[in-house]
Amino acid sequence: MSVSRICRVLAVQSLIVMGHSHAMTGAIAWLALAPALASLPMVTESTRFIETGIMANALTPAELIAGALVCAGAAMLPDLDHPSATIAHTFGPVTWALAKMVSWVGGGHRGMTHSLAFAVALGFGAHWLAATYPIGRDIMVVLLIGLALRAIGVGIPGNKAGSAMINIGLTAGIFAVLLSLHVGYAWLGMAVAVGCLVHVLGDCMTERGCPVLWPLAYKFVLPWKIGIKTGKTFEQKILAPILSVAIIGLLFWRLAPV
């Protein structure tokens, strides 16, 4: 195997591992922040916000869990600018072609999609979709749930076809449960924006940083001059277990009877 081929394989593996971390941090961010966002006086008491449906009421347990899944999937969206990322291969040639186009338009990996502008635009777009086109909203929710399950590794190792079938079945089952519970989606835009922002923040902690204020080219790195190497032992052996425990703890904290 040539050196260039080895480098490409390692890059893909790094993206897959980092995708797992992005999805988990997206779920954590939603479980941690959503109840506070839903209870903000400016949201619950403002007629304008109530009329537009933006987090107008406190979230139900079903909405909290649905939001965590959606936010986890949304945390993968900025990597749509890389044809080798998890999201680019989640739905076959369609997402791969979309990733190629986004990469070209956005100037390559960690360009336009890794910015505050992208997160805000997608958040408002998702909110508009949720309030205007229920079918389009449902399609978006299903795709994000499926992407979240793919990112966290649901499936059969080494069996792409079997993993895809499991992903489709679980996604359909979860969405059917959400329908039966009459889950509302006024929070969809918020969940998408938070997921994208969490991804950008996570990538700012790596050695390459992100152009947070795109179209300005300057790339922010956090903490300053200390970059986490993606796909390395720290992320796989230490960060992933910590994130798993955090998700379980937040779920217990939010949903356990008082």
N, C-alpha and C positions, 0 to 999 in steps of 0.2 A: 504494500500500500504506500502510495506516495505521501510526501510530507504534507502537501496541500490537502490531500484527501483526509489525512488524519486530523488536520486542523479543522476542516469542515465538520467532521464527525464530532469532535470535541466541542465545537461551537453549538451544534445542535443539542448535544447532551446537556450543556450548560443552560441553554434556553429552556429545556424541558424541566430541569430541576428548579430553575428560578421561577418558572411558571407555577409550579407547585406552591412555592413560597408566596407568590403574588396572590394566588387564589385564597390561601389561608389567611393572609393579612387583610384581604378584602372582607372576608367573613368576620374577622375579629373587629375591624373598624366599624362595621355596621352594628354588630352586637353591642359594642361599647358606646357608640355615638347616637344611634337612631332614637332611643327613648328620650334623650336630652333634646335632640333636634325637634322631635314631635311635640315636646312640651314647652317650647319657647313661647313667651307671651306674644311676640310679634307675629308668630305663626297662628297660634290658637285664638287670638283675640282680634286680629286684623280682618275686617270684612273682605278686603281684597284678596288676602291669602286664602281665606276660607272658600270664597267663590271660585278661585282657580283650583282648589283642591290640593294644594301643596302641604302635605303632612298636617292636615287640618285637625286631626284628632290623634290621641295617643294610639300607638300600634297595638293590635291584638297579638297574642302569641303566634298565631299562624302567619301574620304579616311580618313579624319579627324574623321568623325562620325563613320565610320566602325572601325577604330582603337580604338576609345573609347569603343565601344561594345566589341571588341575582347580583349582589355586590361582589361576590367571589368571581362570578363569570365576567363582570364588567372590569375587574382588576386585570383581566387578560387582554382587553381591547387595545391598549396602547401598543402591544406587540404585533398588531396587525400590519405593522410596517416591515415585518421580517418574514420572508417566505419559508423560513425553516422553523419558525416558532410553533408552539402547540396549537394556537388558534388557527394558524394557516392550514393545518392538516386535520382540523376537527371535522369539517364537513366536505372533505375531498377537494376535487379540482375547483369548485366554486370559491371556497375561502382561500385556496392557494392563488388563484388568479386575482382575487380581490387584494390579497397581501402584496402581490407583485405591483399592482396598480398604485396602492397606497404608498408603498416604498418609493416608487418613482415620483409620485406627486409630492410626498413629504420630504424628499431628499435623503432617503435611506433610513436605516435603523437608528432609533433614538433621535428622531428629528421632530417633525410637526406633532406626531401623536403623543410624544412624551412631554407635553406642555400643559400649562394651566388653561390656555385657550381651548385646547382639544377637549379637556375634561368638562369645562363649562359648556361648550357647544353641544357635546353629547348629552350632558345633563338636561339642558333646555330642550334638545331634540326629543329625548325620551319622554320628558314631561308632556310635551305637545302631542306626541304619539299616544300616550296614555289617555289624554283628555279628549282626543279627536277621533282616533281610529282603534276601536277595541280589538279588531282582528289583528291589526298590525302590532298592537301592544302585546297581545297574547303570543304572537310569533316571536317577538323579541324576548319575552320572558322565557319561553321554551328554549330558545337558542342559548340564552345566558345560563340557564340551569344546566343544559347539556354541556356547555363549555366548562362550567364549574366542576361538574362530575369528572370530565375528562382531565382537567388540570390537576385535581387532587388524586388522580390515579385509580379511579374506579374502573375495574375491568379485569381481564385475564392477562397476566404478563406473557408477552411474546405471541399473543393471539389477537391481531388487530380486528378480525371479523367478529370474533366472540366478544371482544371488548366493546365494539360498536353496538352490537345487539343488546348487551347489558346496559350500555349508556342510554340507548333509545328507550328500552323498556322502563328503566328507572325514571328517566325524564318524563315520559308519558304518565307513569304512575304518580309521580310527585305533582305534576300539573293537574291531574284529575282530582287529587286530594285537595289542592288549593281551590279548584273550582267548587268542590262540594262544600268547602268551608266559606265560600263567598268572599274570598280575599279581595280587598280593594287594592288599587295600584296607584293611588295618588302620590305615593312615595317613590315611584319608579325613577323619575329623573334624579332625585336626590341619591338613590342607591347607585345609579350609573356614574354620576359625578364623583361620589366618594370613592368608588372602586377605581376609577381612572386616576384620581389624585393619589391614592394609596400606592398604586403601581409606580407613579412618577417619583414619589417620596422614596420608595424602596430602591429604585434604580439610582437615585441621587446618593445612596449609601454605598454604591459600588465604585470601582476605580474609574469608570468612564463618565459618570454623572449624566445629567439631562439638561436640555435647553428649556428650562421651566418657563422662561419669559419669551419663548418663540413668538415672533420671528427673529428676535435677537439671538445671535449664535452662541452667546456665552453659556457654558455648561456648569451647572451648580453641582457640587460634591459635598455630601454630608456624611459624617463629620468632616470638617475641613482637612483635606489632604490625607484622610484615612479611608481607603476604599476596601469594601468587602469583595473578595474574589468569588464570582458566581460559580456555582457548581462544585465548589471545593468542600473539604471536610467540615468546615464550620457550618455551612448551610445545610448539608445533608445529615450530619450526625448530632448537631447541637440545636440549630435554629428550628428545623422542622419539628422535633419533639416538643420544644418549648411552645411553638405555635399551636400544636395539637392540644397541649394541656390548657393553653389560654382559651381556646374555643370551647372546650368542655367546661371549664370554669365559668366562662361568661354565660353559656347556656344554662347552667345550673343556677347562677346568680339571677338571671332574668326570668327564668321560668319556674323555679322551685316555689312551692307554696310558702307563704310567709308564716 
